[in-house]
Amino acid sequence: MSHRATRHGSSPPESHHARRVLRLPETKPASQYIDGQINQKPMPQGKHSVLQGEIVANFSRVLRPNRIAYAFPELRCTFGGRSIVPDVVVLLWANIPLDPNGEIANEVTSGSRLGN
């Protein structure tokens, strides 16, 4: 997965800095691009991992069967001049980005439908 980022006030990533960010390799834990800065997320620890897993499992158990929403752990989201990797992202079913093959896309970008 690659970084996808845009700078505030610019169109899709066309600036020299944004192109540099897009070429960076993915890191473990993930790096995020916020307000012109690239910062690596802290390494998750046991309690955090358990809580994250429980949140995803519970959201999925309740919301996924009826195609209401889907919970994603660590999904890269790029919009509004930021490229972040939240611990958990919950997207309404209709807003889940699909790739050209109709499968769930690897990233959420400004082209994805966010919100209602």
RODO-955112 format. One record per residue (C-alpha): residue in one letter; x, y, z; residue number from 1. Coordinates in Angstrom, 3 decimals. Layout:
BEGIN
<pt><residuo>a</residuo><x>X</x><y>Y</y><z>Z</z><num>NUM</num></pt>
...
***
This chain:
BEGIN
<pt><residuo>m</residuo><x>0.000</x><y>0.000</y><z>0.000</z><num>1</num></pt>
<pt><residuo>s</residuo><x>1.378</x><y>3.430</y><z>-0.784</z><num>2</num></pt>
<pt><residuo>h</residuo><x>0.913</x><y>6.789</y><z>0.868</z><num>3</num></pt>
<pt><residuo>r</residuo><x>-1.750</x><y>8.925</y><z>-0.752</z><num>4</num></pt>
<pt><residuo>a</residuo><x>-1.757</x><y>12.550</y><z>0.301</z><num>5</num></pt>
<pt><residuo>t</residuo><x>-2.685</x><y>15.995</y><z>-0.872</z><num>6</num></pt>
<pt><residuo>r</residuo><x>-1.681</x><y>19.345</y><z>0.551</z><num>7</num></pt>
<pt><residuo>h</residuo><x>-4.292</x><y>21.777</y><z>1.825</z><num>8</num></pt>
<pt><residuo>g</residuo><x>-5.567</x><y>24.028</y><z>-0.945</z><num>9</num></pt>
<pt><residuo>s</residuo><x>-4.172</x><y>21.963</y><z>-3.795</z><num>10</num></pt>
<pt><residuo>s</residuo><x>-5.840</x><y>19.687</y><z>-6.268</z><num>11</num></pt>
<pt><residuo>p</residuo><x>-4.955</x><y>15.992</y><z>-6.226</z><num>12</num></pt>
<pt><residuo>p</residuo><x>-1.347</x><y>15.295</y><z>-5.308</z><num>13</num></pt>
<pt><residuo>e</residuo><x>0.526</x><y>17.216</y><z>-7.967</z><num>14</num></pt>
<pt><residuo>s</residuo><x>2.965</x><y>19.217</y><z>-5.842</z><num>15</num></pt>
<pt><residuo>h</residuo><x>6.590</x><y>18.135</y><z>-5.617</z><num>16</num></pt>
<pt><residuo>h</residuo><x>6.225</x><y>17.377</y><z>-1.901</z><num>17</num></pt>
<pt><residuo>a</residuo><x>3.069</x><y>15.309</y><z>-2.390</z><num>18</num></pt>
<pt><residuo>r</residuo><x>4.699</x><y>13.258</y><z>-5.153</z><num>19</num></pt>
<pt><residuo>r</residuo><x>7.581</x><y>12.521</y><z>-2.780</z><num>20</num></pt>
<pt><residuo>v</residuo><x>5.169</x><y>11.359</y><z>-0.097</z><num>21</num></pt>
<pt><residuo>l</residuo><x>3.379</x><y>9.061</y><z>-2.557</z><num>22</num></pt>
<pt><residuo>r</residuo><x>6.662</x><y>7.287</y><z>-3.370</z><num>23</num></pt>
<pt><residuo>l</residuo><x>7.573</x><y>6.504</y><z>0.235</z><num>24</num></pt>
<pt><residuo>p</residuo><x>7.415</x><y>2.837</y><z>1.227</z><num>25</num></pt>
<pt><residuo>e</residuo><x>4.797</x><y>1.799</y><z>3.762</z><num>26</num></pt>
<pt><residuo>t</residuo><x>6.113</x><y>1.437</y><z>7.316</z><num>27</num></pt>
<pt><residuo>k</residuo><x>5.239</x><y>-0.816</y><z>10.254</z><num>28</num></pt>
<pt><residuo>p</residuo><x>3.558</x><y>0.656</y><z>12.208</z><num>29</num></pt>
<pt><residuo>a</residuo><x>2.029</x><y>2.885</y><z>9.569</z><num>30</num></pt>
<pt><residuo>s</residuo><x>3.143</x><y>6.447</y><z>8.940</z><num>31</num></pt>
<pt><residuo>q</residuo><x>0.585</x><y>9.211</y><z>8.552</z><num>32</num></pt>
<pt><residuo>y</residuo><x>0.725</x><y>12.503</y><z>6.642</z><num>33</num></pt>
<pt><residuo>i</residuo><x>-0.975</x><y>15.324</y><z>8.555</z><num>34</num></pt>
<pt><residuo>d</residuo><x>-0.504</x><y>19.082</y><z>8.113</z><num>35</num></pt>
<pt><residuo>g</residuo><x>2.612</x><y>18.675</y><z>5.960</z><num>36</num></pt>
<pt><residuo>q</residuo><x>4.307</x><y>16.326</y><z>8.445</z><num>37</num></pt>
<pt><residuo>i</residuo><x>4.964</x><y>12.600</y><z>8.154</z><num>38</num></pt>
<pt><residuo>n</residuo><x>4.781</x><y>10.839</y><z>11.513</z><num>39</num></pt>
<pt><residuo>q</residuo><x>4.876</x><y>7.158</y><z>12.331</z><num>40</num></pt>
<pt><residuo>k</residuo><x>2.099</x><y>5.840</y><z>14.567</z><num>41</num></pt>
<pt><residuo>p</residuo><x>3.207</x><y>4.371</y><z>17.883</z><num>42</num></pt>
<pt><residuo>m</residuo><x>3.717</x><y>0.608</y><z>18.027</z><num>43</num></pt>
<pt><residuo>p</residuo><x>0.484</x><y>-0.975</y><z>19.264</z><num>44</num></pt>
<pt><residuo>q</residuo><x>0.663</x><y>-2.959</y><z>22.460</z><num>45</num></pt>
<pt><residuo>g</residuo><x>-1.313</x><y>-5.881</y><z>23.840</z><num>46</num></pt>
<pt><residuo>k</residuo><x>-4.235</x><y>-4.061</y><z>25.485</z><num>47</num></pt>
<pt><residuo>h</residuo><x>-4.615</x><y>-1.781</y><z>22.470</z><num>48</num></pt>
<pt><residuo>s</residuo><x>-4.627</x><y>-4.752</y><z>20.084</z><num>49</num></pt>
<pt><residuo>v</residuo><x>-7.233</x><y>-6.626</y><z>22.131</z><num>50</num></pt>
<pt><residuo>l</residuo><x>-9.504</x><y>-3.577</y><z>22.304</z><num>51</num></pt>
<pt><residuo>q</residuo><x>-9.100</x><y>-2.875</y><z>18.571</z><num>52</num></pt>
<pt><residuo>g</residuo><x>-9.953</x><y>-6.490</y><z>17.722</z><num>53</num></pt>
<pt><residuo>e</residuo><x>-13.028</x><y>-6.462</y><z>19.974</z><num>54</num></pt>
<pt><residuo>i</residuo><x>-14.303</x><y>-3.196</y><z>18.459</z><num>55</num></pt>
<pt><residuo>v</residuo><x>-13.933</x><y>-4.526</y><z>14.903</z><num>56</num></pt>
<pt><residuo>a</residuo><x>-15.495</x><y>-7.896</y><z>15.803</z><num>57</num></pt>
<pt><residuo>n</residuo><x>-18.493</x><y>-6.344</y><z>17.568</z><num>58</num></pt>
<pt><residuo>f</residuo><x>-19.198</x><y>-3.777</y><z>14.856</z><num>59</num></pt>
<pt><residuo>s</residuo><x>-18.877</x><y>-6.495</y><z>12.230</z><num>60</num></pt>
<pt><residuo>r</residuo><x>-21.128</x><y>-8.929</y><z>14.109</z><num>61</num></pt>
<pt><residuo>v</residuo><x>-23.927</x><y>-6.358</y><z>14.350</z><num>62</num></pt>
<pt><residuo>l</residuo><x>-23.581</x><y>-4.282</y><z>11.172</z><num>63</num></pt>
<pt><residuo>r</residuo><x>-22.117</x><y>-6.513</y><z>8.457</z><num>64</num></pt>
<pt><residuo>p</residuo><x>-24.824</x><y>-9.219</y><z>8.124</z><num>65</num></pt>
<pt><residuo>n</residuo><x>-27.455</x><y>-6.671</y><z>7.063</z><num>66</num></pt>
<pt><residuo>r</residuo><x>-24.981</x><y>-4.674</y><z>4.981</z><num>67</num></pt>
<pt><residuo>i</residuo><x>-25.355</x><y>-1.593</y><z>7.156</z><num>68</num></pt>
<pt><residuo>a</residuo><x>-21.652</x><y>-0.887</y><z>7.666</z><num>69</num></pt>
<pt><residuo>y</residuo><x>-18.239</x><y>-2.541</y><z>7.768</z><num>70</num></pt>
<pt><residuo>a</residuo><x>-15.479</x><y>-2.067</y><z>10.330</z><num>71</num></pt>
<pt><residuo>f</residuo><x>-11.897</x><y>-1.991</y><z>9.064</z><num>72</num></pt>
<pt><residuo>p</residuo><x>-8.789</x><y>-2.119</y><z>11.266</z><num>73</num></pt>
<pt><residuo>e</residuo><x>-5.876</x><y>0.069</y><z>10.180</z><num>74</num></pt>
<pt><residuo>l</residuo><x>-7.335</x><y>1.215</y><z>6.826</z><num>75</num></pt>
<pt><residuo>r</residuo><x>-5.463</x><y>4.074</y><z>5.126</z><num>76</num></pt>
<pt><residuo>c</residuo><x>-7.791</x><y>7.041</y><z>4.552</z><num>77</num></pt>
<pt><residuo>t</residuo><x>-6.675</x><y>9.955</y><z>2.368</z><num>78</num></pt>
<pt><residuo>f</residuo><x>-8.681</x><y>13.164</y><z>2.082</z><num>79</num></pt>
<pt><residuo>g</residuo><x>-8.549</x><y>16.816</y><z>3.094</z><num>80</num></pt>
<pt><residuo>g</residuo><x>-4.765</x><y>17.072</y><z>2.828</z><num>81</num></pt>
<pt><residuo>r</residuo><x>-4.201</x><y>14.118</y><z>5.137</z><num>82</num></pt>
<pt><residuo>s</residuo><x>-3.320</x><y>10.461</y><z>4.788</z><num>83</num></pt>
<pt><residuo>i</residuo><x>-4.120</x><y>8.721</y><z>8.061</z><num>84</num></pt>
<pt><residuo>v</residuo><x>-4.441</x><y>5.162</y><z>9.328</z><num>85</num></pt>
<pt><residuo>p</residuo><x>-7.017</x><y>5.151</y><z>12.152</z><num>86</num></pt>
<pt><residuo>d</residuo><x>-7.108</x><y>2.179</y><z>14.500</z><num>87</num></pt>
<pt><residuo>v</residuo><x>-10.680</x><y>1.415</y><z>13.377</z><num>88</num></pt>
<pt><residuo>v</residuo><x>-12.701</x><y>2.865</y><z>10.491</z><num>89</num></pt>
<pt><residuo>v</residuo><x>-16.431</x><y>2.173</y><z>10.215</z><num>90</num></pt>
<pt><residuo>l</residuo><x>-17.924</x><y>2.914</y><z>6.800</z><num>91</num></pt>
<pt><residuo>l</residuo><x>-21.569</x><y>2.742</y><z>5.854</z><num>92</num></pt>
<pt><residuo>w</residuo><x>-22.021</x><y>-0.089</y><z>3.360</z><num>93</num></pt>
<pt><residuo>a</residuo><x>-22.871</x><y>2.291</y><z>0.492</z><num>94</num></pt>
<pt><residuo>n</residuo><x>-19.668</x><y>4.255</y><z>1.178</z><num>95</num></pt>
<pt><residuo>i</residuo><x>-17.229</x><y>1.345</y><z>1.024</z><num>96</num></pt>
<pt><residuo>p</residuo><x>-14.793</x><y>2.112</y><z>-1.811</z><num>97</num></pt>
<pt><residuo>l</residuo><x>-14.554</x><y>-0.544</y><z>-4.492</z><num>98</num></pt>
<pt><residuo>d</residuo><x>-11.773</x><y>-1.143</y><z>-6.993</z><num>99</num></pt>
<pt><residuo>p</residuo><x>-12.462</x><y>-1.619</y><z>-10.733</z><num>100</num></pt>
<pt><residuo>n</residuo><x>-13.097</x><y>-5.347</y><z>-10.087</z><num>101</num></pt>
<pt><residuo>g</residuo><x>-15.877</x><y>-4.581</y><z>-7.593</z><num>102</num></pt>
<pt><residuo>e</residuo><x>-13.771</x><y>-5.713</y><z>-4.624</z><num>103</num></pt>
<pt><residuo>i</residuo><x>-13.063</x><y>-3.624</y><z>-1.526</z><num>104</num></pt>
<pt><residuo>a</residuo><x>-10.376</x><y>-1.075</y><z>-2.405</z><num>105</num></pt>
<pt><residuo>n</residuo><x>-7.120</x><y>-0.941</y><z>-0.470</z><num>106</num></pt>
<pt><residuo>e</residuo><x>-7.486</x><y>2.726</y><z>0.437</z><num>107</num></pt>
<pt><residuo>v</residuo><x>-10.159</x><y>5.291</y><z>1.184</z><num>108</num></pt>
<pt><residuo>t</residuo><x>-9.454</x><y>8.451</y><z>-0.796</z><num>109</num></pt>
<pt><residuo>s</residuo><x>-11.129</x><y>11.791</y><z>-1.419</z><num>110</num></pt>
<pt><residuo>g</residuo><x>-12.913</x><y>10.096</y><z>-4.323</z><num>111</num></pt>
<pt><residuo>s</residuo><x>-14.635</x><y>7.714</y><z>-1.905</z><num>112</num></pt>
<pt><residuo>r</residuo><x>-18.023</x><y>8.639</y><z>-0.534</z><num>113</num></pt>
<pt><residuo>l</residuo><x>-17.526</x><y>9.599</y><z>3.103</z><num>114</num></pt>
<pt><residuo>g</residuo><x>-20.593</x><y>10.245</y><z>5.226</z><num>115</num></pt>
<pt><residuo>n</residuo><x>-24.190</x><y>10.301</y><z>3.998</z><num>116</num></pt>
***
